[in-house]
Amino acid sequence: MQAVRRFPNPRLTGLGSGLFCTATMFALACLIQLLFGASLVVYGVLFLPVCVLTAVWVRRADLVTAVVAVPIAFAVGLLPIADSDGGFGGRVMGLVTALAMHAGWLYGGTLVAGVIVTVRKARMMTRKAAQRRRTA
């Protein structure tokens, strides 16, 4: 438990969590392109911890935005590593193909973020109900 307490505990707004997730995934995709040559499996594996951090670091008032920001960040991050034949149409087709072929990572990351956000919301509601009972 002490190891968890040593981690930073920022509280990002809805916009901040979306920007964090999107910028991180885009930067990771550029790094993957340089190191691994557009490996979508490595991208998917790195997507999962970013989903966890986004869901943990979003503030309580903006919990739902983490679940919305994660799939958008996945798609934006695919831009540098999606295969393309050149031009705008080729880039769009490469992006759509990558999204279709690696939807499991997208669904998995969104599910992880959704579960974390749901647990955080349930704990928050339980605490509020206990506090109301104590004051009543």
N, CA, C and O atoms as CSV, one atom per row, in Angstrom:
chain,resi,resn,atom,element,x,y,z
A,1,MET,N,N,0.827,-1.196,0.000
A,1,MET,CA,C,0.000,0.000,0.000
A,1,MET,C,C,0.871,1.260,0.000
A,1,MET,O,O,0.492,2.274,-0.585
A,2,GLN,N,N,2.027,1.199,0.649
A,2,GLN,CA,C,2.896,2.361,0.684
A,2,GLN,C,C,3.462,2.671,-0.693
A,2,GLN,O,O,3.712,3.833,-1.014
A,3,ALA,N,N,3.664,1.642,-1.508
A,3,ALA,CA,C,4.169,1.874,-2.862
A,3,ALA,C,C,3.170,2.674,-3.677
A,3,ALA,O,O,3.562,3.513,-4.489
A,4,VAL,N,N,1.889,2.426,-3.472
A,4,VAL,CA,C,0.854,3.160,-4.191
A,4,VAL,C,C,0.828,4.615,-3.730
A,4,VAL,O,O,0.587,5.511,-4.539
A,5,ARG,N,N,1.065,4.856,-2.478
A,5,ARG,CA,C,1.030,6.220,-1.956
A,5,ARG,C,C,2.179,7.071,-2.454
A,5,ARG,O,O,2.086,8.298,-2.429
A,6,ARG,N,N,3.262,6.455,-2.906
A,6,ARG,CA,C,4.396,7.212,-3.417
A,6,ARG,C,C,4.163,7.749,-4.825
A,6,ARG,O,O,4.858,8.669,-5.256
A,7,PHE,N,N,3.202,7.191,-5.541
A,7,PHE,CA,C,2.911,7.674,-6.890
A,7,PHE,C,C,2.334,9.075,-6.830
A,7,PHE,O,O,1.696,9.438,-5.842
A,8,PRO,N,N,2.546,9.868,-7.872
A,8,PRO,CA,C,1.932,11.199,-7.896
A,8,PRO,C,C,0.415,11.074,-7.927
A,8,PRO,O,O,-0.126,10.094,-8.437
A,9,ASN,N,N,-0.252,12.059,-7.387
A,9,ASN,CA,C,-1.705,12.022,-7.297
A,9,ASN,C,C,-2.310,13.291,-7.892
A,9,ASN,O,O,-3.003,14.027,-7.190
A,10,PRO,N,N,-2.060,13.557,-9.175
A,10,PRO,CA,C,-2.668,14.752,-9.757
A,10,PRO,C,C,-4.159,14.548,-9.976
A,10,PRO,O,O,-4.626,13.417,-10.117
A,11,ARG,N,N,-4.882,15.618,-10.003
A,11,ARG,CA,C,-6.304,15.567,-10.308
A,11,ARG,C,C,-6.525,16.413,-11.550
A,11,ARG,O,O,-6.482,17.642,-11.500
A,12,LEU,N,N,-6.761,15.738,-12.658
A,12,LEU,CA,C,-6.941,16.407,-13.935
A,12,LEU,C,C,-8.412,16.706,-14.174
A,12,LEU,O,O,-9.285,15.929,-13.789
A,13,THR,N,N,-8.676,17.831,-14.808
A,13,THR,CA,C,-10.041,18.134,-15.229
A,13,THR,C,C,-10.408,17.225,-16.398
A,13,THR,O,O,-9.575,16.453,-16.872
A,14,GLY,N,N,-11.622,17.312,-16.850
A,14,GLY,CA,C,-12.033,16.517,-18.000
A,14,GLY,C,C,-11.195,16.830,-19.228
A,14,GLY,O,O,-10.732,15.923,-19.920
A,15,LEU,N,N,-11.002,18.109,-19.496
A,15,LEU,CA,C,-10.180,18.511,-20.636
A,15,LEU,C,C,-8.729,18.105,-20.417
A,15,LEU,O,O,-8.065,17.639,-21.343
A,16,GLY,N,N,-8.242,18.280,-19.210
A,16,GLY,CA,C,-6.865,17.920,-18.901
A,16,GLY,C,C,-6.606,16.435,-19.061
A,16,GLY,O,O,-5.555,16.036,-19.565
A,17,SER,N,N,-7.550,15.616,-18.639
A,17,SER,CA,C,-7.366,14.172,-18.795
A,17,SER,C,C,-7.405,13.773,-20.268
A,17,SER,O,O,-6.663,12.888,-20.695
A,18,GLY,N,N,-8.263,14.419,-21.035
A,18,GLY,CA,C,-8.300,14.148,-22.472
A,18,GLY,C,C,-7.012,14.562,-23.161
A,18,GLY,O,O,-6.492,13.835,-24.007
A,19,LEU,N,N,-6.498,15.725,-22.802
A,19,LEU,CA,C,-5.235,16.185,-23.384
A,19,LEU,C,C,-4.069,15.308,-22.948
A,19,LEU,O,O,-3.191,14.993,-23.751
A,20,PHE,N,N,-4.059,14.915,-21.682
A,20,PHE,CA,C,-3.002,14.035,-21.186
A,20,PHE,C,C,-2.997,12.727,-21.964
A,20,PHE,O,O,-1.956,12.296,-22.461
A,21,CYS,N,N,-4.151,12.105,-22.067
A,21,CYS,CA,C,-4.254,10.813,-22.740
A,21,CYS,C,C,-3.900,10.926,-24.221
A,21,CYS,O,O,-3.168,10.090,-24.752
A,22,THR,N,N,-4.411,11.945,-24.878
A,22,THR,CA,C,-4.164,12.116,-26.304
A,22,THR,C,C,-2.704,12.436,-26.583
A,22,THR,O,O,-2.100,11.846,-27.478
A,23,ALA,N,N,-2.138,13.356,-25.833
A,23,ALA,CA,C,-0.735,13.731,-26.050
A,23,ALA,C,C,0.197,12.566,-25.730
A,23,ALA,O,O,1.184,12.346,-26.432
A,24,THR,N,N,-0.113,11.828,-24.681
A,24,THR,CA,C,0.726,10.688,-24.319
A,24,THR,C,C,0.676,9.609,-25.391
A,24,THR,O,O,1.712,9.054,-25.760
A,25,MET,N,N,-0.503,9.309,-25.890
A,25,MET,CA,C,-0.619,8.272,-26.912
A,25,MET,C,C,0.042,8.704,-28.224
A,25,MET,O,O,0.655,7.882,-28.906
A,26,PHE,N,N,-0.077,9.977,-28.577
A,26,PHE,CA,C,0.574,10.458,-29.794
A,26,PHE,C,C,2.092,10.394,-29.644
A,26,PHE,O,O,2.790,9.974,-30.567
A,27,ALA,N,N,2.608,10.810,-28.482
A,27,ALA,CA,C,4.055,10.765,-28.249
A,27,ALA,C,C,4.559,9.324,-28.236
A,27,ALA,O,O,5.614,9.029,-28.798
A,28,LEU,N,N,3.810,8.427,-27.597
A,28,LEU,CA,C,4.199,7.022,-27.595
A,28,LEU,C,C,4.181,6.435,-29.004
A,28,LEU,O,O,5.054,5.641,-29.355
A,29,ALA,N,N,3.199,6.818,-29.808
A,29,ALA,CA,C,3.127,6.318,-31.186
A,29,ALA,C,C,4.324,6.799,-31.997
A,29,ALA,O,O,4.884,6.038,-32.786
A,30,CYS,N,N,4.719,8.047,-31.811
A,30,CYS,CA,C,5.905,8.552,-32.522
A,30,CYS,C,C,7.153,7.803,-32.074
A,30,CYS,O,O,8.006,7.471,-32.897
A,31,LEU,N,N,7.265,7.534,-30.782
A,31,LEU,CA,C,8.402,6.793,-30.253
A,31,LEU,C,C,8.402,5.347,-30.772
A,31,LEU,O,O,9.452,4.808,-31.123
A,32,ILE,N,N,7.236,4.736,-30.816
A,32,ILE,CA,C,7.127,3.370,-31.346
A,32,ILE,C,C,7.506,3.342,-32.818
A,32,ILE,O,O,8.163,2.406,-33.272
A,33,GLN,N,N,7.098,4.355,-33.561
A,33,GLN,CA,C,7.445,4.434,-34.982
A,33,GLN,C,C,8.961,4.475,-35.153
A,33,GLN,O,O,9.500,3.840,-36.059
A,34,LEU,N,N,9.646,5.214,-34.294
A,34,LEU,CA,C,11.102,5.315,-34.387
A,34,LEU,C,C,11.797,4.031,-33.945
A,34,LEU,O,O,12.756,3.595,-34.584
A,35,LEU,N,N,11.326,3.425,-32.865
A,35,LEU,CA,C,12.021,2.283,-32.289
A,35,LEU,C,C,11.620,0.940,-32.878
A,35,LEU,O,O,12.478,0.092,-33.123
A,36,PHE,N,N,10.338,0.738,-33.107
A,36,PHE,CA,C,9.839,-0.567,-33.508
A,36,PHE,C,C,9.260,-0.616,-34.916
A,36,PHE,O,O,8.857,-1.688,-35.368
A,37,GLY,N,N,9.207,0.476,-35.600
A,37,GLY,CA,C,8.682,0.471,-36.957
A,37,GLY,C,C,7.194,0.226,-37.039
A,37,GLY,O,O,6.763,-0.676,-37.758
A,38,ALA,N,N,6.412,0.983,-36.341
A,38,ALA,CA,C,4.948,0.953,-36.397
A,38,ALA,C,C,4.362,-0.353,-35.891
A,38,ALA,O,O,3.495,-0.931,-36.547
A,39,SER,N,N,4.809,-0.825,-34.754
A,39,SER,CA,C,4.262,-2.034,-34.148
A,39,SER,C,C,2.976,-1.686,-33.396
A,39,SER,O,O,3.007,-1.016,-32.364
A,40,LEU,N,N,1.865,-2.146,-33.926
A,40,LEU,CA,C,0.584,-1.852,-33.290
A,40,LEU,C,C,0.360,-2.677,-32.033
A,40,LEU,O,O,-0.446,-2.295,-31.184
A,41,VAL,N,N,1.051,-3.792,-31.900
A,41,VAL,CA,C,0.929,-4.593,-30.677
A,41,VAL,C,C,1.583,-3.853,-29.513
A,41,VAL,O,O,1.016,-3.794,-28.422
A,42,VAL,N,N,2.755,-3.295,-29.733
A,42,VAL,CA,C,3.422,-2.510,-28.690
A,42,VAL,C,C,2.571,-1.292,-28.340
A,42,VAL,O,O,2.457,-0.923,-27.171
A,43,TYR,N,N,1.982,-0.679,-29.345
A,43,TYR,CA,C,1.098,0.463,-29.117
A,43,TYR,C,C,-0.091,0.065,-28.238
A,43,TYR,O,O,-0.458,0.794,-27.316
A,44,GLY,N,N,-0.682,-1.081,-28.524
A,44,GLY,CA,C,-1.817,-1.552,-27.737
A,44,GLY,C,C,-1.437,-1.872,-26.304
A,44,GLY,O,O,-2.183,-1.566,-25.374
A,45,VAL,N,N,-0.274,-2.491,-26.124
A,45,VAL,CA,C,0.179,-2.814,-24.773
A,45,VAL,C,C,0.434,-1.540,-23.972
A,45,VAL,O,O,0.100,-1.483,-22.788
A,46,LEU,N,N,1.013,-0.528,-24.588
A,46,LEU,CA,C,1.271,0.735,-23.892
A,46,LEU,C,C,0.004,1.558,-23.693
A,46,LEU,O,O,-0.032,2.454,-22.849
A,47,PHE,N,N,-1.024,1.258,-24.462
A,47,PHE,CA,C,-2.292,1.959,-24.323
A,47,PHE,C,C,-2.972,1.634,-22.992
A,47,PHE,O,O,-3.622,2.500,-22.405
A,48,LEU,N,N,-2.831,0.415,-22.518
A,48,LEU,CA,C,-3.513,0.002,-21.294
A,48,LEU,C,C,-3.058,0.787,-20.055
A,48,LEU,O,O,-3.916,1.247,-19.301
A,49,PRO,N,N,-1.750,0.963,-19.807
A,49,PRO,CA,C,-1.364,1.777,-18.640
A,49,PRO,C,C,-1.783,3.240,-18.763
A,49,PRO,O,O,-2.070,3.888,-17.756
A,50,VAL,N,N,-1.820,3.759,-19.974
A,50,VAL,CA,C,-2.280,5.140,-20.158
A,50,VAL,C,C,-3.757,5.240,-19.792
A,50,VAL,O,O,-4.182,6.236,-19.206
A,51,CYS,N,N,-4.539,4.224,-20.130
A,51,CYS,CA,C,-5.952,4.201,-19.745
A,51,CYS,C,C,-6.108,4.178,-18.231
A,51,CYS,O,O,-6.953,4.879,-17.673
A,52,VAL,N,N,-5.282,3.363,-17.570
A,52,VAL,CA,C,-5.347,3.282,-16.112
A,52,VAL,C,C,-4.999,4.634,-15.493
A,52,VAL,O,O,-5.713,5.109,-14.609
A,53,LEU,N,N,-3.917,5.254,-15.945
A,53,LEU,CA,C,-3.517,6.548,-15.389
A,53,LEU,C,C,-4.574,7.616,-15.644
A,53,LEU,O,O,-4.844,8.442,-14.771
A,54,THR,N,N,-5.162,7.607,-16.812
A,54,THR,CA,C,-6.195,8.590,-17.116
A,54,THR,C,C,-7.393,8.420,-16.187
A,54,THR,O,O,-7.923,9.406,-15.676
A,55,ALA,N,N,-7.820,7.187,-15.965
A,55,ALA,CA,C,-8.974,6.938,-15.102
A,55,ALA,C,C,-8.675,7.228,-13.633
A,55,ALA,O,O,-9.567,7.634,-12.888
A,56,VAL,N,N,-7.442,7.025,-13.219
A,56,VAL,CA,C,-7.077,7.262,-11.823
A,56,VAL,C,C,-6.855,8.745,-11.550
A,56,VAL,O,O,-7.181,9.235,-10.469
A,57,TRP,N,N,-6.303,9.455,-12.521
A,57,TRP,CA,C,-5.927,10.851,-12.294
A,57,TRP,C,C,-7.024,11.862,-12.578
A,57,TRP,O,O,-6.857,13.034,-12.240
A,58,VAL,N,N,-8.131,11.471,-13.178
A,58,VAL,CA,C,-9.201,12.430,-13.442
A,58,VAL,C,C,-9.896,12.762,-12.125
A,58,VAL,O,O,-10.063,11.896,-11.265
A,59,ARG,N,N,-10.292,13.998,-11.977
A,59,ARG,CA,C,-10.927,14.377,-10.711
A,59,ARG,C,C,-12.340,13.806,-10.641
A,59,ARG,O,O,-12.912,13.397,-11.651
A,60,ARG,N,N,-12.889,13.787,-9.427
A,60,ARG,CA,C,-14.173,13.124,-9.193
A,60,ARG,C,C,-15.319,13.735,-9.980
A,60,ARG,O,O,-16.218,13.014,-10.414
A,61,ALA,N,N,-15.309,15.020,-10.170
A,61,ALA,CA,C,-16.418,15.676,-10.869
A,61,ALA,C,C,-16.433,15.347,-12.358
A,61,ALA,O,O,-17.463,15.507,-13.013
A,62,ASP,N,N,-15.314,14.892,-12.897
A,62,ASP,CA,C,-15.196,14.636,-14.340
A,62,ASP,C,C,-14.920,13.175,-14.650
A,62,ASP,O,O,-14.235,12.883,-15.630
A,63,LEU,N,N,-15.422,12.263,-13.862
A,63,LEU,CA,C,-15.101,10.849,-14.036
A,63,LEU,C,C,-15.505,10.305,-15.407
A,63,LEU,O,O,-14.774,9.506,-15.994
A,64,VAL,N,N,-16.631,10.718,-15.908
A,64,VAL,CA,C,-17.128,10.163,-17.170
A,64,VAL,C,C,-16.227,10.541,-18.349
A,64,VAL,O,O,-16.145,9.800,-19.328
A,65,THR,N,N,-15.566,11.666,-18.261
A,65,THR,CA,C,-14.746,12.107,-19.391
A,65,THR,C,C,-13.564,11.186,-19.647
A,65,THR,O,O,-13.061,11.140,-20.770
A,66,ALA,N,N,-13.106,10.451,-18.638
A,66,ALA,CA,C,-11.996,9.524,-18.849
A,66,ALA,C,C,-12.392,8.422,-19.822
A,66,ALA,O,O,-11.600,8.024,-20.677
A,67,VAL,N,N,-13.607,7.938,-19.689
A,67,VAL,CA,C,-14.076,6.862,-20.566
A,67,VAL,C,C,-14.290,7.374,-21.991
A,67,VAL,O,O,-14.174,6.609,-22.948
A,68,VAL,N,N,-14.597,8.644,-22.134
A,68,VAL,CA,C,-14.794,9.230,-23.454
A,68,VAL,C,C,-13.454,9.587,-24.104
A,68,VAL,O,O,-13.295,9.443,-25.316
A,69,ALA,N,N,-12.508,10.046,-23.314
A,69,ALA,CA,C,-11.223,10.503,-23.851
A,69,ALA,C,C,-10.333,9.362,-24.315
A,69,ALA,O,O,-9.543,9.532,-25.244
A,70,VAL,N,N,-10.449,8.221,-23.690
A,70,VAL,CA,C,-9.556,7.103,-23.991
A,70,VAL,C,C,-9.681,6.614,-25.442
A,70,VAL,O,O,-8.651,6.477,-26.102
A,71,PRO,N,N,-10.874,6.345,-25.974
A,71,PRO,CA,C,-10.944,5.909,-27.375
A,71,PRO,C,C,-10.511,6.989,-28.367
A,71,PRO,O,O,-9.940,6.681,-29.413
A,72,ILE,N,N,-10.777,8.236,-28.044
A,72,ILE,CA,C,-10.337,9.326,-28.919
A,72,ILE,C,C,-8.820,9.362,-28.968
A,72,ILE,O,O,-8.233,9.536,-30.035
A,73,ALA,N,N,-8.186,9.199,-27.814
A,73,ALA,CA,C,-6.726,9.204,-27.752
A,73,ALA,C,C,-6.140,8.019,-28.514
A,73,ALA,O,O,-5.094,8.149,-29.151
A,74,PHE,N,N,-6.801,6.872,-28.454
A,74,PHE,CA,C,-6.327,5.712,-29.202
A,74,PHE,C,C,-6.303,6.019,-30.698
A,74,PHE,O,O,-5.332,5.711,-31.388
A,75,ALA,N,N,-7.373,6.622,-31.186
A,75,ALA,CA,C,-7.458,6.937,-32.619
A,75,ALA,C,C,-6.447,8.001,-33.024
A,75,ALA,O,O,-5.821,7.890,-34.078
A,76,VAL,N,N,-6.281,9.024,-32.205
A,76,VAL,CA,C,-5.321,10.087,-32.532
A,76,VAL,C,C,-3.901,9.538,-32.514
A,76,VAL,O,O,-3.078,9.906,-33.351
A,77,GLY,N,N,-3.616,8.658,-31.560
A,77,GLY,CA,C,-2.287,8.079,-31.483
A,77,GLY,C,C,-1.950,7.168,-32.650
A,77,GLY,O,O,-0.776,6.972,-32.962
A,78,LEU,N,N,-2.951,6.616,-33.291
A,78,LEU,CA,C,-2.706,5.744,-34.443
A,78,LEU,C,C,-2.218,6.505,-35.673
A,78,LEU,O,O,-1.642,5.899,-36.576
A,79,LEU,N,N,-2.430,7.791,-35.727
A,79,LEU,CA,C,-2.074,8.558,-36.925
A,79,LEU,C,C,-0.618,8.370,-37.363
A,79,LEU,O,O,-0.384,8.141,-38.550
A,80,PRO,N,N,0.368,8.454,-36.471
A,80,PRO,CA,C,1.742,8.297,-36.952
A,80,PRO,C,C,2.121,6.867,-37.342
A,80,PRO,O,O,3.048,6.677,-38.130
A,81,ILE,N,N,1.429,5.862,-36.812
A,81,ILE,CA,C,1.873,4.490,-37.071
A,81,ILE,C,C,0.949,3.688,-37.993
A,81,ILE,O,O,1.272,2.556,-38.352
A,82,ALA,N,N,-0.174,4.250,-38.373
A,82,ALA,CA,C,-1.076,3.531,-39.282
A,82,ALA,C,C,-0.463,3.490,-40.674
A,82,ALA,O,O,0.101,4.477,-41.146
A,83,ASP,N,N,-0.577,2.338,-41.326
A,83,ASP,CA,C,-0.058,2.191,-42.688
A,83,ASP,C,C,-0.841,3.084,-43.635
A,83,ASP,O,O,-2.057,3.234,-43.510
A,84,SER,N,N,-0.121,3.678,-44.587
A,84,SER,CA,C,-0.815,4.509,-45.572
A,84,SER,C,C,-0.094,4.407,-46.910
A,84,SER,O,O,1.117,4.198,-46.978
A,85,ASP,N,N,-0.882,4.561,-47.967
A,85,ASP,CA,C,-0.324,4.529,-49.319
A,85,ASP,C,C,0.013,5.919,-49.818
A,85,ASP,O,O,0.446,6.079,-50.960
A,86,GLY,N,N,-0.177,6.910,-48.993
A,86,GLY,CA,C,0.096,8.283,-49.397
A,86,GLY,C,C,-1.196,9.028,-49.627
A,86,GLY,O,O,-2.203,8.453,-50.041
A,87,GLY,N,N,-1.150,10.303,-49.355
A,87,GLY,CA,C,-2.322,11.130,-49.544
A,87,GLY,C,C,-3.307,11.009,-48.401
A,87,GLY,O,O,-3.150,10.185,-47.500
A,88,PHE,N,N,-4.317,11.843,-48.459
A,88,PHE,CA,C,-5.313,11.888,-47.402
A,88,PHE,C,C,-6.154,10.611,-47.363
A,88,PHE,O,O,-6.401,10.059,-46.291
A,89,GLY,N,N,-6.586,10.149,-48.520
A,89,GLY,CA,C,-7.415,8.946,-48.592
A,89,GLY,C,C,-6.682,7.715,-48.084
A,89,GLY,O,O,-7.262,6.892,-47.375
A,90,GLY,N,N,-5.418,7.587,-48.440
A,90,GLY,CA,C,-4.620,6.463,-47.966
A,90,GLY,C,C,-4.420,6.505,-46.466
A,90,GLY,O,O,-4.433,5.467,-45.805
A,91,ARG,N,N,-4.234,7.706,-45.923
A,91,ARG,CA,C,-4.063,7.863,-44.472
A,91,ARG,C,C,-5.357,7.477,-43.741
A,91,ARG,O,O,-5.312,6.793,-42.718
A,92,VAL,N,N,-6.504,7.914,-44.264
A,92,VAL,CA,C,-7.789,7.581,-43.635
A,92,VAL,C,C,-8.038,6.075,-43.702
A,92,VAL,O,O,-8.483,5.477,-42.722
A,93,MET,N,N,-7.758,5.467,-44.837
A,93,MET,CA,C,-7.956,4.020,-44.964
A,93,MET,C,C,-7.024,3.245,-44.034
A,93,MET,O,O,-7.427,2.234,-43.458
A,94,GLY,N,N,-5.794,3.705,-43.882
A,94,GLY,CA,C,-4.867,3.069,-42.948
A,94,GLY,C,C,-5.350,3.188,-41.505
A,94,GLY,O,O,-5.233,2.245,-40.722
A,95,LEU,N,N,-5.891,4.351,-41.163
A,95,LEU,CA,C,-6.412,4.574,-39.818
A,95,LEU,C,C,-7.622,3.685,-39.550
A,95,LEU,O,O,-7.712,3.062,-38.492
A,96,VAL,N,N,-8.538,3.623,-40.489
A,96,VAL,CA,C,-9.741,2.796,-40.329
A,96,VAL,C,C,-9.356,1.318,-40.233
A,96,VAL,O,O,-9.915,0.582,-39.421
A,97,THR,N,N,-8.418,0.893,-41.048
A,97,THR,CA,C,-7.965,-0.496,-41.007
A,97,THR,C,C,-7.310,-0.827,-39.675
A,97,THR,O,O,-7.569,-1.881,-39.095
A,98,ALA,N,N,-6.461,0.075,-39.189
A,98,ALA,CA,C,-5.794,-0.152,-37.896
A,98,ALA,C,C,-6.818,-0.192,-36.763
A,98,ALA,O,O,-6.704,-1.012,-35.853
A,99,LEU,N,N,-7.812,0.685,-36.813
A,99,LEU,CA,C,-8.860,0.663,-35.787
A,99,LEU,C,C,-9.648,-0.640,-35.831
A,99,LEU,O,O,-9.996,-1.189,-34.785
A,100,ALA,N,N,-9.928,-1.133,-37.020
A,100,ALA,CA,C,-10.695,-2.371,-37.150
A,100,ALA,C,C,-9.879,-3.590,-36.727
A,100,ALA,O,O,-10.403,-4.493,-36.075
A,101,MET,N,N,-8.617,-3.615,-37.090
A,101,MET,CA,C,-7.789,-4.776,-36.795
A,101,MET,C,C,-7.354,-4.856,-35.331
A,101,MET,O,O,-7.083,-5.943,-34.822
A,102,HIS,N,N,-7.286,-3.718,-34.661
A,102,HIS,CA,C,-6.811,-3.683,-33.277
A,102,HIS,C,C,-7.876,-3.133,-32.337
A,102,HIS,O,O,-7.569,-2.440,-31.366
A,103,ALA,N,N,-9.119,-3.449,-32.637
A,103,ALA,CA,C,-10.230,-2.990,-31.801
A,103,ALA,C,C,-10.196,-3.632,-30.422
A,103,ALA,O,O,-10.729,-3.063,-29.470
A,104,GLY,N,N,-9.588,-4.790,-30.293
A,104,GLY,CA,C,-9.491,-5.448,-28.999
A,104,GLY,C,C,-8.737,-4.604,-27.982
A,104,GLY,O,O,-9.140,-4.510,-26.823
A,105,TRP,N,N,-7.640,-3.990,-28.418
A,105,TRP,CA,C,-6.902,-3.090,-27.519
A,105,TRP,C,C,-7.756,-1.898,-27.141
A,105,TRP,O,O,-7.772,-1.472,-25.986
A,106,LEU,N,N,-8.466,-1.360,-28.121
A,106,LEU,CA,C,-9.332,-0.201,-27.871
A,106,LEU,C,C,-10.431,-0.550,-26.873
A,106,LEU,O,O,-10.666,0.192,-25.920
A,107,TYR,N,N,-11.103,-1.676,-27.090
A,107,TYR,CA,C,-12.168,-2.092,-26.181
A,107,TYR,C,C,-11.612,-2.435,-24.804
A,107,TYR,O,O,-12.212,-2.094,-23.784
A,108,GLY,N,N,-10.476,-3.103,-24.776
A,108,GLY,CA,C,-9.872,-3.471,-23.504
A,108,GLY,C,C,-9.486,-2.259,-22.671
A,108,GLY,O,O,-9.767,-2.210,-21.474
A,109,GLY,N,N,-8.847,-1.286,-23.296
A,109,GLY,CA,C,-8.462,-0.069,-22.582
A,109,GLY,C,C,-9.657,0.728,-22.110
A,109,GLY,O,O,-9.653,1.269,-21.005
A,110,THR,N,N,-10.685,0.802,-22.949
A,110,THR,CA,C,-11.891,1.513,-22.555
A,110,THR,C,C,-12.595,0.783,-21.414
A,110,THR,O,O,-13.132,1.419,-20.507
A,111,LEU,N,N,-12.593,-0.536,-21.456
A,111,LEU,CA,C,-13.182,-1.323,-20.375
A,111,LEU,C,C,-12.424,-1.120,-19.065
A,111,LEU,O,O,-13.037,-0.967,-18.009
A,112,VAL,N,N,-11.104,-1.118,-19.131
A,112,VAL,CA,C,-10.290,-0.890,-17.929
A,112,VAL,C,C,-10.605,0.482,-17.330
A,112,VAL,O,O,-10.821,0.606,-16.125
A,113,ALA,N,N,-10.627,1.500,-18.177
A,113,ALA,CA,C,-10.946,2.847,-17.689
A,113,ALA,C,C,-12.365,2.898,-17.129
A,113,ALA,O,O,-12.600,3.536,-16.103
A,114,GLY,N,N,-13.303,2.240,-17.784
A,114,GLY,CA,C,-14.684,2.233,-17.310
A,114,GLY,C,C,-14.844,1.555,-15.971
A,114,GLY,O,O,-15.595,2.031,-15.120
A,115,VAL,N,N,-14.146,0.444,-15.769
A,115,VAL,CA,C,-14.228,-0.258,-14.488
A,115,VAL,C,C,-13.630,0.599,-13.370
A,115,VAL,O,O,-14.212,0.704,-12.290
A,116,ILE,N,N,-12.487,1.201,-13.622
A,116,ILE,CA,C,-11.849,2.051,-12.607
A,116,ILE,C,C,-12.744,3.231,-12.255
A,116,ILE,O,O,-12.913,3.557,-11.080
A,117,VAL,N,N,-13.314,3.868,-13.263
A,117,VAL,CA,C,-14.188,5.016,-13.027
A,117,VAL,C,C,-15.444,4.590,-12.277
A,117,VAL,O,O,-15.905,5.310,-11.392
A,118,THR,N,N,-16.003,3.437,-12.615
A,118,THR,CA,C,-17.198,2.947,-11.925
A,118,THR,C,C,-16.910,2.654,-10.456
A,118,THR,O,O,-17.712,2.994,-9.586
A,119,VAL,N,N,-15.789,2.034,-10.180
A,119,VAL,CA,C,-15.420,1.746,-8.789
A,119,VAL,C,C,-15.193,3.045,-8.018
A,119,VAL,O,O,-15.630,3.178,-6.875
A,120,ARG,N,N,-14.512,3.995,-8.641
A,120,ARG,CA,C,-14.293,5.285,-7.966
A,120,ARG,C,C,-15.617,5.984,-7.672
A,120,ARG,O,O,-15.793,6.548,-6.592
A,121,LYS,N,N,-16.541,5.950,-8.620
A,121,LYS,CA,C,-17.841,6.593,-8.426
A,121,LYS,C,C,-18.638,5.888,-7.330
A,121,LYS,O,O,-19.271,6.549,-6.507
A,122,ALA,N,N,-18.614,4.561,-7.311
A,122,ALA,CA,C,-19.340,3.815,-6.278
A,122,ALA,C,C,-18.774,4.108,-4.892
A,122,ALA,O,O,-19.529,4.276,-3.935
A,123,ARG,N,N,-17.451,4.168,-4.782
A,123,ARG,CA,C,-16.836,4.494,-3.495
A,123,ARG,C,C,-17.188,5.905,-3.057
A,123,ARG,O,O,-17.414,6.156,-1.873
A,124,MET,N,N,-17.236,6.828,-4.014
A,124,MET,CA,C,-17.591,8.211,-3.694
A,124,MET,C,C,-19.036,8.286,-3.198
A,124,MET,O,O,-19.321,8.989,-2.229
A,125,MET,N,N,-19.941,7.571,-3.851
A,125,MET,CA,C,-21.335,7.584,-3.439
A,125,MET,C,C,-21.514,6.927,-2.071
A,125,MET,O,O,-22.330,7.378,-1.268
A,126,THR,N,N,-20.761,5.872,-1.803
A,126,THR,CA,C,-20.831,5.209,-0.500
A,126,THR,C,C,-20.352,6.136,0.609
A,126,THR,O,O,-20.960,6.206,1.678
A,127,ARG,N,N,-19.262,6.844,0.349
A,127,ARG,CA,C,-18.754,7.793,1.350
A,127,ARG,C,C,-19.751,8.909,1.623
A,127,ARG,O,O,-19.956,9.291,2.775
A,128,LYS,N,N,-20.364,9.430,0.583
A,128,LYS,CA,C,-21.357,10.496,0.772
A,128,LYS,C,C,-22.560,10.002,1.553
A,128,LYS,O,O,-23.071,10.724,2.409
A,129,ALA,N,N,-23.020,8.802,1.281
A,129,ALA,CA,C,-24.159,8.248,2.020
A,129,ALA,C,C,-23.807,8.019,3.473
A,129,ALA,O,O,-24.628,8.279,4.353
A,130,ALA,N,N,-22.599,7.536,3.746
A,130,ALA,CA,C,-22.172,7.340,5.135
A,130,ALA,C,C,-22.044,8.679,5.864
A,130,ALA,O,O,-22.371,8.791,7.046
A,131,GLN,N,N,-21.572,9.670,5.154
A,131,GLN,CA,C,-21.445,11.001,5.767
A,131,GLN,C,C,-22.821,11.583,6.078
A,131,GLN,O,O,-23.007,12.198,7.128
A,132,ARG,N,N,-23.787,11.397,5.179
A,132,ARG,CA,C,-25.145,11.871,5.434
A,132,ARG,C,C,-25.779,11.155,6.625
A,132,ARG,O,O,-26.488,11.778,7.415
A,133,ARG,N,N,-25.531,9.859,6.757
A,133,ARG,CA,C,-26.071,9.106,7.899
A,133,ARG,C,C,-25.451,9.590,9.208
A,133,ARG,O,O,-26.137,9.665,10.228
A,134,ARG,N,N,-24.168,9.916,9.185
A,134,ARG,CA,C,-23.519,10.399,10.397
A,134,ARG,C,C,-24.049,11.758,10.821
A,134,ARG,O,O,-24.203,12.013,12.016
A,135,THR,N,N,-24.328,12.621,9.880
A,135,THR,CA,C,-24.832,13.959,10.212
A,135,THR,C,C,-26.301,13.933,10.605
A,135,THR,O,O,-26.771,14.817,11.321
A,136,ALA,N,N,-27.026,12.923,10.138
A,136,ALA,CA,C,-28.479,12.857,10.436
A,136,ALA,C,C,-28.758,12.286,11.797
A,136,ALA,O,O,-29.919,12.166,12.190
